[in-house]
Amino acid sequence: MIKYLKQGKQAEEKAIDNQKVKEIVENIISDIEKRGDEAVSQYSGQFDKWTPKSFRLSREEIDACYEQLTEQEINDIKWAQEQVRNFATIQRESMKDVEVETLPGVVLGHKNIPVDSVGCYVPGGKYPLVASAHMSIVTAKVAGVKRVIAATPPFQGKPAPAVIVAMDLAGADEIYTFGGVQAIAAMAVGTDTIEPVSMIVGPGNAFVAEAKRQLFGRIGIDLFAGPTETLVIADDSVDGELCAADLLGQAEHGLNSPAVLLTNSEQLGKDTMAEVERQLTILPTADVASVAWRDYGEVIVCDTYDEMLEVANDLAFEHVQIMTKDVPYFQKNMRNFGALFLGPETNVSYGDKCIGTNHTLPTKGAGRYTGGLWVGKFLKTCTYQRVTEEASVMVGEYCSRLCAIEGFAGHKEQADIRLRRYGKK
């Protein structure tokens, strides 16, 4: 039996919120299509109070950001990027071009070709999310993308030095300081001063996610990475203090960030709820985390591991932290998720910031059909074929008859002309 000790907003309320976001995003994209740079500047001023002469940073402006960081801060950024780069390289090396003779004279193959250009969005209006620069830019460069541009909103009225440095160290070819829908639209549609890209990646708030959704098709995207979601699956092998810390650690992302405890211990659920309230009295980001917990926090109590597993796979959350007596059970049987964090020793923050796996992950149920951002997202696996004259005759006979079944006369003639030319020899 499933019991809710606490529930968040219901589907109807969420649908109303989503419709408002959709309409706002549609209008902004349409305006930027019509007015280009002028519209971008207007929305940047409206939403970020930021209207520089040029949104693209010069080399001098980038270098000035280095001067505002300590040597330790720069080294820490480099260390995190090294972890991301190492794992992305391992992933890239696992993807092989193939070529094989499947029948005598029939050679089939595929090549993994990098996307030509990518726009990497790095959120930063509320927090300067340095780590998002590593996850998108470093990974794109490992994949072999030639032109990688990066955009981030200003932080406290100016470019965020640590984010800009991270973008530069990661290898961004162009760096822009604008955010939100205007950034996504400008990179996707292009303006007089910005050449459009083929693909946009990176996490963001509900407006950024909706902009990517609306532009998908015109450009490629990594996935729908909206407001952060975290699911803590725990039993009485851990305590409420640890569960509360891991829930609030993600709830601080945004006012609409779901944080859910799934447990088979009602006592742990109650202890966690009490701990959340206590920790909110001392957490510096409680102004955000408390609202997210109030509106989107949930505590779900199940009877068995099997029932917990069923609920977890149905939720298909972005982050799933497993803190149970039998961690391997969930590792083996979880099917729908963005990333797993196995055991109390690890946590979502490690994945978010520096351990090496990518933190751009599917939200809003997208874990049912896709994984997160990785080097393979920047590659197009494209097939080719090559045949000898003898093989063309052999394949052509089958193809001709199959085309006749479908009534495709033109397709049939493509095969028949080769049968006439090569079959006489």
C-alpha positions as CSV (number, residue, x, y, z in Angstrom):
1,M,0.0,0.0,0.0
2,I,1.2,3.5,-0.9
3,K,0.8,6.2,1.7
4,Y,1.6,9.9,1.3
5,L,2.8,11.7,4.4
6,K,3.2,14.8,2.3
7,Q,2.1,15.7,-1.2
8,G,3.2,18.5,-3.6
9,K,1.2,20.3,-6.2
10,Q,-1.2,18.2,-8.2
11,A,-1.3,17.7,-11.9
12,E,-4.0,20.3,-12.5
13,E,-2.0,23.1,-10.8
14,K,1.2,22.1,-12.7
15,A,-0.7,22.2,-16.0
16,I,-1.8,25.8,-15.4
17,D,1.8,26.8,-14.6
18,N,3.1,25.0,-17.7
19,Q,0.5,26.8,-20.0
20,K,1.6,30.2,-18.7
21,V,5.2,29.4,-19.4
22,K,4.4,28.1,-22.9
23,E,2.7,31.3,-23.9
24,I,5.4,33.6,-22.6
25,V,8.1,31.6,-24.4
26,E,6.2,31.6,-27.7
27,N,5.9,35.4,-27.7
28,I,9.6,35.9,-26.9
29,I,10.8,33.5,-29.6
30,S,8.5,35.1,-32.2
31,D,9.7,38.6,-31.3
32,I,13.4,37.6,-31.5
33,E,12.8,36.0,-34.9
34,K,11.4,39.4,-36.1
35,R,13.6,41.9,-34.4
36,G,16.8,40.0,-33.7
37,D,19.5,41.8,-31.6
38,E,17.1,44.6,-30.7
39,A,14.6,42.1,-29.1
40,V,17.4,40.2,-27.3
41,S,18.7,43.4,-25.7
42,Q,15.1,44.4,-24.7
43,Y,14.4,41.1,-22.9
44,S,17.9,41.0,-21.3
45,G,17.2,44.5,-19.9
46,Q,13.7,43.4,-18.8
47,F,14.6,40.2,-17.1
48,D,18.3,40.6,-16.2
49,K,18.7,44.4,-16.1
50,W,21.6,43.9,-18.5
51,T,22.1,45.7,-21.8
52,P,25.8,45.9,-22.7
53,K,27.0,47.2,-26.1
54,S,27.9,43.6,-27.0
55,F,26.7,40.4,-25.4
56,R,29.8,38.6,-26.7
57,L,32.7,38.9,-24.3
58,S,36.1,40.1,-25.7
59,R,39.4,38.4,-24.9
60,E,40.2,41.3,-22.6
61,E,36.9,40.9,-20.7
62,I,37.5,37.1,-20.4
63,D,41.0,37.7,-19.1
64,A,39.7,40.2,-16.5
65,C,37.6,37.4,-15.1
66,Y,40.7,35.3,-14.4
67,E,42.1,38.2,-12.3
68,Q,39.1,38.0,-10.0
69,L,39.7,34.3,-9.0
70,T,42.2,32.9,-6.7
71,E,44.7,30.3,-7.9
72,Q,42.9,27.7,-5.8
73,E,39.6,28.5,-7.5
74,I,41.1,28.2,-10.9
75,N,42.8,24.9,-10.0
76,D,39.6,23.5,-8.6
77,I,37.8,24.3,-11.9
78,K,40.6,22.6,-13.8
79,W,40.3,19.5,-11.6
80,A,36.6,19.2,-12.1
81,Q,37.0,19.6,-15.9
82,E,39.7,16.9,-15.9
83,Q,37.2,14.5,-14.4
84,V,34.5,15.3,-16.9
85,R,36.9,15.2,-19.8
86,N,38.4,11.8,-18.7
87,F,35.0,10.1,-18.5
88,A,33.7,11.7,-21.7
89,T,36.9,10.5,-23.4
90,I,36.3,7.0,-22.2
91,Q,32.7,7.2,-23.5
92,R,33.9,8.5,-26.9
93,E,36.4,5.7,-27.2
94,S,33.6,3.2,-26.6
95,M,31.8,4.4,-29.8
96,K,33.4,2.8,-32.8
97,D,33.0,3.4,-36.5
98,V,32.1,0.1,-38.1
99,E,32.4,-1.5,-41.6
100,V,31.5,-5.1,-42.3
101,E,30.9,-7.3,-45.3
102,T,27.4,-8.7,-44.5
103,L,27.0,-10.6,-47.7
104,P,29.6,-11.4,-50.5
105,G,30.2,-8.0,-52.1
106,V,28.0,-6.0,-49.7
107,V,29.8,-3.7,-47.4
108,L,27.8,-1.8,-44.7
109,G,29.1,0.7,-42.2
110,H,28.5,3.7,-40.0
111,K,30.5,6.7,-39.0
112,N,30.2,8.8,-35.9
113,I,30.2,12.4,-37.1
114,P,30.3,15.4,-34.7
115,V,27.6,18.1,-35.0
116,D,29.0,21.2,-36.7
117,S,28.1,23.7,-34.1
118,V,26.6,23.7,-30.6
119,G,25.2,26.3,-28.2
120,C,25.9,25.5,-24.6
121,Y,23.6,27.2,-22.1
122,V,24.9,27.6,-18.5
123,P,22.3,28.8,-16.0
124,G,23.4,31.5,-13.7
125,G,20.8,34.0,-12.8
126,K,20.2,32.6,-9.2
127,Y,23.5,30.8,-8.7
128,P,26.7,31.0,-10.9
129,L,26.6,27.4,-12.0
130,V,30.2,26.8,-12.9
131,A,29.7,23.1,-13.3
132,S,27.3,23.4,-16.2
133,A,30.2,24.8,-18.3
134,H,32.2,21.6,-17.8
135,M,29.3,19.3,-18.5
136,S,28.4,20.8,-21.9
137,I,31.4,22.5,-23.3
138,V,34.0,20.0,-22.3
139,T,31.9,17.1,-23.5
140,A,31.2,18.8,-26.9
141,K,34.8,19.4,-27.4
142,V,35.7,15.8,-26.6
143,A,33.1,14.8,-29.2
144,G,34.9,16.9,-31.8
145,V,32.4,19.7,-32.3
146,K,34.2,22.5,-34.2
147,R,32.2,25.6,-33.1
148,V,31.0,25.6,-29.5
149,I,29.5,28.8,-28.2
150,A,28.4,29.4,-24.6
151,A,25.8,31.6,-23.0
152,T,25.2,32.5,-19.4
153,P,23.2,35.3,-17.8
154,P,24.8,38.0,-15.7
155,F,25.1,37.4,-12.0
156,Q,24.5,40.3,-9.7
157,G,24.8,42.8,-12.5
158,K,27.9,41.6,-14.3
159,P,29.5,38.5,-15.9
160,A,30.1,35.8,-13.3
161,P,33.9,35.5,-13.2
162,A,34.1,31.8,-12.2
163,V,31.5,30.8,-14.9
164,I,33.3,32.8,-17.6
165,V,36.7,31.3,-16.6
166,A,35.2,27.8,-16.7
167,M,33.7,28.4,-20.1
168,D,37.1,29.6,-21.4
169,L,39.1,26.7,-19.8
170,A,36.5,24.3,-21.2
171,G,37.3,25.5,-24.8
172,A,34.3,27.7,-25.7
173,D,34.9,29.5,-29.0
174,E,32.5,32.3,-28.3
175,I,31.2,33.4,-24.9
176,Y,28.0,35.5,-24.4
177,T,26.5,37.0,-21.3
178,F,22.7,36.7,-21.7
179,G,20.3,34.2,-20.3
180,G,16.8,32.8,-20.4
181,V,14.6,32.4,-23.4
182,Q,16.4,35.2,-25.2
183,A,19.7,33.3,-25.1
184,I,18.2,30.1,-26.3
185,A,16.3,31.8,-29.1
186,A,19.3,33.9,-30.2
187,M,21.6,30.9,-30.5
188,A,19.0,28.8,-32.3
189,V,17.5,31.4,-34.6
190,G,20.5,33.6,-35.0
191,T,20.7,37.4,-35.2
192,D,22.7,40.0,-37.1
193,T,25.6,39.4,-34.7
194,I,25.2,35.7,-33.8
195,E,25.5,32.9,-36.2
196,P,22.9,30.2,-35.4
197,V,24.0,26.8,-34.2
198,S,22.9,23.3,-35.1
199,M,22.1,22.1,-31.6
200,I,21.5,23.6,-28.1
201,V,22.3,21.8,-24.9
202,G,22.3,22.6,-21.2
203,P,19.9,22.7,-18.2
204,G,17.8,25.6,-17.2
205,N,14.6,26.7,-15.6
206,A,11.1,26.0,-16.9
207,F,11.3,28.8,-19.4
208,V,14.6,27.6,-20.8
209,A,13.3,24.0,-21.1
210,E,10.2,25.2,-22.8
211,A,12.2,27.3,-25.3
212,K,14.2,24.2,-26.2
213,R,11.0,22.2,-26.6
214,Q,9.5,24.8,-28.9
215,L,12.7,25.1,-31.0
216,F,13.3,21.4,-31.3
217,G,13.2,20.4,-34.9
218,R,14.6,23.6,-36.2
219,I,17.7,22.7,-34.1
220,G,18.7,19.6,-32.2
221,I,18.6,19.5,-28.4
222,D,20.2,17.3,-25.8
223,L,17.0,16.6,-23.9
224,F,14.3,18.3,-21.9
225,A,16.3,19.3,-18.8
226,G,14.0,21.5,-16.7
227,P,13.8,22.1,-13.0
228,T,15.9,19.8,-10.9
229,E,14.2,16.7,-9.5
230,T,15.6,14.5,-6.8
231,L,14.3,11.2,-5.4
232,V,15.8,9.7,-2.3
233,I,15.0,6.0,-1.9
234,A,15.8,5.0,1.7
235,D,15.0,2.6,4.5
236,D,15.8,2.6,8.2
237,S,19.5,1.9,7.4
238,V,19.9,5.7,7.3
239,D,18.5,8.6,9.3
240,G,16.3,11.6,8.7
241,E,19.1,14.1,9.0
242,L,20.9,12.6,6.0
243,C,17.7,12.2,3.9
244,A,16.7,15.8,4.7
245,A,20.2,17.2,3.7
246,D,20.0,15.3,0.4
247,L,16.5,16.5,-0.3
248,L,17.2,20.2,0.5
249,G,20.5,20.1,-1.3
250,Q,18.5,19.8,-4.5
251,A,15.4,21.7,-3.5
252,E,17.6,24.9,-3.3
253,H,17.9,24.8,-7.1
254,G,14.6,26.5,-7.7
255,L,11.1,27.3,-6.4
256,N,9.7,24.5,-8.5
257,S,12.3,21.7,-7.9
258,P,10.6,18.5,-6.8
259,A,12.3,16.7,-3.9
260,V,10.7,13.3,-2.9
261,L,11.5,10.8,-0.2
262,L,10.4,7.2,-1.0
263,T,10.7,4.8,1.9
264,N,9.3,1.7,3.5
265,S,9.7,3.2,7.0
266,E,7.0,5.6,8.1
267,Q,9.2,6.6,11.0
268,L,12.0,7.6,8.7
269,G,9.5,9.6,6.7
270,K,8.4,11.5,9.8
271,D,11.9,12.0,11.0
272,T,12.9,13.4,7.6
273,M,10.0,15.8,7.6
274,A,11.0,17.1,11.1
275,E,14.7,17.3,10.0
276,V,13.7,19.3,6.9
277,E,12.0,21.9,9.0
278,R,14.9,22.1,11.4
279,Q,17.5,22.4,8.6
280,L,15.5,25.1,6.9
281,T,16.0,27.3,9.9
282,I,19.8,27.3,9.3
283,L,20.1,26.7,5.6
284,P,21.3,29.9,3.8
285,T,19.3,29.1,0.7
286,A,16.1,28.4,2.7
287,D,14.2,31.1,0.9
288,V,14.2,29.0,-2.2
289,A,14.4,25.5,-0.7
290,S,11.5,26.1,1.7
291,V,9.2,27.0,-1.2
292,A,10.2,24.1,-3.3
293,W,9.7,21.7,-0.4
294,R,6.3,23.3,0.5
295,D,5.0,23.1,-3.1
296,Y,6.8,20.2,-4.6
297,G,8.2,18.1,-1.7
298,E,6.7,14.7,-1.1
299,V,7.1,11.8,1.3
300,I,5.8,8.5,0.1
301,V,5.7,5.4,2.3
302,C,5.5,1.9,0.7
303,D,5.3,-1.6,2.2
304,T,8.0,-3.3,0.2
305,Y,11.1,-2.8,-2.0
306,D,9.0,-4.0,-4.9
307,E,6.4,-1.4,-4.3
308,M,9.1,1.3,-3.9
309,L,10.7,0.2,-7.2
310,E,7.3,0.5,-9.0
311,V,6.8,4.0,-7.7
312,A,10.3,5.1,-8.6
313,N,10.1,3.8,-12.1
314,D,6.8,5.5,-12.6
315,L,8.2,8.8,-11.4
316,A,11.3,8.5,-13.7
317,F,13.1,11.3,-11.8
318,E,16.3,13.0,-12.8
319,H,18.4,12.1,-9.8
320,V,17.7,8.9,-7.8
321,Q,19.7,8.4,-4.6
322,I,19.6,4.9,-3.2
323,M,20.3,4.5,0.5
324,T,18.9,1.1,1.5
325,K,20.2,-2.2,3.0
326,D,20.0,-3.7,-0.5
327,V,21.5,-1.1,-2.9
328,P,22.2,-3.7,-5.7
329,Y,18.5,-4.5,-5.9
330,F,17.6,-1.0,-7.0
331,Q,20.7,-0.7,-9.2
332,K,19.7,-3.8,-11.1
333,N,16.0,-3.1,-11.4
334,M,15.7,0.6,-11.8
335,R,14.8,1.4,-15.4
336,N,13.6,5.0,-15.6
337,F,16.0,7.6,-14.2
338,G,18.6,10.2,-15.2
339,A,21.4,9.1,-12.9
340,L,21.7,6.8,-9.9
341,F,23.7,7.6,-6.8
342,L,24.4,4.3,-5.0
343,G,24.8,4.2,-1.3
344,P,25.0,6.8,1.5
345,E,28.6,7.5,0.7
346,T,27.8,9.3,-2.5
347,N,25.2,12.0,-3.3
348,V,23.8,14.1,-6.1
349,S,26.1,17.0,-5.4
350,Y,29.1,14.9,-6.4
351,G,27.5,14.3,-9.8
352,D,26.4,17.9,-10.1
353,K,29.8,19.4,-9.5
354,C,32.8,17.3,-10.2
355,I,32.9,13.5,-10.0
356,G,32.9,13.1,-13.8
357,T,29.5,12.0,-14.9
358,N,27.3,14.5,-16.6
359,H,24.8,16.5,-14.6
360,T,22.5,17.5,-17.5
361,L,19.8,14.9,-17.1
362,P,16.2,14.2,-18.2
363,T,13.3,15.6,-16.2
364,K,9.5,15.5,-16.3
365,G,9.4,11.8,-17.1
366,A,11.9,12.0,-20.0
367,G,14.0,9.3,-18.2
368,R,11.4,6.9,-19.7
369,Y,13.0,7.3,-23.1
370,T,16.4,9.0,-22.8
371,G,19.5,9.2,-20.7
372,G,21.4,12.3,-19.9
373,L,23.8,14.4,-21.9
374,W,27.0,12.6,-22.9
375,V,29.5,12.6,-25.6
376,G,27.3,10.5,-27.9
377,K,24.6,13.3,-27.9
378,F,27.0,15.4,-30.0
379,L,27.6,12.7,-32.6
380,K,25.5,11.7,-35.6
381,T,25.8,8.0,-36.3
382,C,25.4,7.9,-40.1
383,T,25.3,4.8,-42.2
384,Y,26.7,4.0,-45.7
385,Q,26.8,1.1,-48.1
386,R,29.0,-0.1,-50.9
387,V,28.4,-3.1,-53.2
388,T,30.1,-4.8,-56.1
389,E,28.4,-5.4,-59.5
390,E,27.7,-9.0,-58.6
391,A,26.2,-8.1,-55.3
392,S,24.1,-5.3,-56.9
393,V,22.5,-8.0,-59.1
394,M,21.9,-10.3,-56.1
395,V,20.4,-7.5,-53.9
396,G,18.6,-6.0,-56.9
397,E,16.6,-9.1,-57.6
398,Y,15.1,-9.1,-54.1
399,C,14.7,-5.3,-54.2
400,S,12.8,-5.3,-57.5
401,R,10.3,-7.9,-56.3
402,L,9.8,-6.2,-52.9
403,C,9.2,-2.8,-54.6
404,A,6.6,-4.5,-56.8
405,I,4.7,-5.7,-53.7
406,E,4.5,-2.1,-52.5
407,G,3.7,-0.6,-55.9
408,F,6.7,1.6,-56.0
409,A,7.5,1.7,-59.7
410,G,10.3,4.2,-59.5
411,H,12.0,2.4,-56.7
412,K,11.7,-0.9,-58.7
413,E,13.3,0.8,-61.7
414,Q,16.3,1.8,-59.6
415,A,16.9,-1.9,-59.0
416,D,15.9,-3.0,-62.5
417,I,18.3,-0.7,-64.4
418,R,21.2,-2.2,-62.4
419,L,19.9,-5.7,-63.1
420,R,20.0,-4.9,-66.8
421,R,23.4,-3.3,-66.8
422,Y,25.3,-5.6,-64.4
423,G,23.3,-8.9,-64.9
424,K,24.5,-9.4,-68.5
425,K,28.1,-9.9,-67.5
